[in-house]
Amino acid sequence: MGGDPTTWRPKGFEVGFIVPNEHGLADIIRGGKEALPGYFEPTEVDGYPAVFNDLVDGRTRGICQITVGISDTLAFRAAEQSSREVGVKACDNAKQLAAAVIQTLKEG
């Protein structure tokens, strides 16, 4: 873990709450492709709105990030930072990590 108490970094993965956004995922969506020019692909995770996004497209190199809105005022980011061998499967892994975070939050 780094010095940021809102981010958890197990080896190859990262999970963190996006705290400067007072409107949660809506702020990310409003910025859209202009703010995150690497890639910006809306999706959902367990019924929650989400978007695959990043400044640079590293998906073929095993780097993928997803941002999930869990309330009107809070979103979190889940990412895999792996290798070329993993490639775009990193997005599937990031989405599975996001689903695990949601499940953990629901269980308290």
Stockholm file with secondary structure:
# STOCKHOLM 1.0

chainA/1-108         MGGDPTTWRPKGFEVGFIVPNEHGLADIIRGGKEALPGYFEPTEVDGYPAVFNDLVDGRTRGICQITVGISDTLAFRAAEQSSREVGVKACDNAKQLAAAVIQTLKEG
#=GR chainA/1-108 SS CCSCTTEECCTTEEEEEECSCTTTHHHHHHHHHHHSCSEEEEEEETTEEEEEEESSCCGGGTEEEEEEECSSSCEEEEEEECCTTTTTHHHHHHHHHHHHHHHHHHHC
#=GC SS_cons         CCSCTTEECCTTEEEEEECSCTTTHHHHHHHHHHHSCSEEEEEEETTEEEEEEESSCCGGGTEEEEEEECSSSCEEEEEEECCTTTTTHHHHHHHHHHHHHHHHHHHC
//
